Amino acid sequence: MIRAEQLHARIMDELDMTREVGDEELTQLIYQVLSEASREEHLSLAEKTALGKDLFNAFRKLDLLQEFLEDDEITEIMINGTEYIFYEKNGRLYQSDRRFVSREKLEDVIQQIVSGANRLVNEASPIVDARLADGSRVNVVLAPVALNGPVVTIRKFSKEAASMEQLMAWGSISREIAGFLDVLVKSGYNIFISGGTGSGKTTFLNALSQYIPRDERIVTIEDSSELKIQGIPNLVSLEARNANIEGTGAVTIRDLIKAALRMRPTRIIVGEVRSAEAIDMLQAMNTGHDGSLSTGHANSPKDMLSRLETMVLMGMELPLPAIQRQIASALDLIVHLGRLRDKSRKVLEVTEVLGYLEGEICLQTLYRFEEEGMKNGRIEGSWKKYHELSRRDKLLASGYDKTGMAVDHS
């Protein structure tokens, strides 16, 4: 049987490497080689078409990864060395029968991805986060850290950022909570979005940002660009940079937050807080940049506060009470997301940060999703309101009354 790698080798022999070959010329060459191969061994039209597409992807795109990237129903791709490729589709994991022909080919694809994102990965620096042109998040781990060969994990994002209306249609949030958050975002409340891996934090942050007034200046800061803030003309997007091959030139999230403070932002949006940059983000929220947004990994709102305390300690030695006061003063609200056992993603809890009292940060649950059973394999439930918002100073200062209704001063 004629193998794709044999055809690939034939095409390489025919290519004129002394000049740039266009897509049309490459396509003609591929089908010329396929026609010659079909005279040696019969190839059906369907086989020719599939081989032609695979060969074009191998030369111009991301080899066999391209078909997974072009399938809009696939949300995650996991490559465990050359032998195993898994993907998530409609919330379920599947194993693909596709394989990379060699470790070298897989490593070529990896280098193509990371160089396109201005990143570096090699045996000396075997772990890197990058992104594709469409914003999909890529994590790469090479040998000797990855024992079973190069490991690549790609989290795909939809081509269009999900709106809050779509999240409501999917049952991820109630209309009441969405309306409540609309008023709080417009009023300049500092909101932190927490949740586990794959709970939809970035998607929710993108949707929440649609409530930001269009006349504000927004600065977004990310380790790897994923946010899709739309409708804000005065938008500055900053992305961290790893060190170069000499070990210099790194630009960290902390560096970017400090730079952003000099850019006269109305709000600062930090895509995800993972480490010592937490202290800079909290200080930004405490120095007049009301309405700032960020996300972080945690299992609950209370766990998110504990993680923030730990992150601050990574960057600055402060007494724990001082850190807790900083957090309590900076954050107004925590929106906690989760991925349930039926694979659905939902807002599980909306929690108000009341302040610091007697050695701890006080929280108050405003809304919580409560399960009511299963129907046709889907979890059913509703959001229960527990308390009214207590801290209403920003609400009133922004022209809303105590119920969150805009006050007409005409």
PyMOL commands that set and color helices and strands:
alter all, ss='L'
color gray80, all
select helices_A, chain A and resi 4-14+23-40+45-60+65-70+103-116+164-169+175-186+201-211+253-260+277-285+301-315+320-330+393-397
alter helices_A, ss='H'
color red, helices_A
select strands_A, chain A and resi 74-80+84-89+92-95+127-131+137-141+151-155+191-195+218-222+235-239+267-270+293-297+333-339+345-357+360-375+378-385
alter strands_A, ss='S'
color yellow, strands_A
deselect
rebuild
show_as cartoon
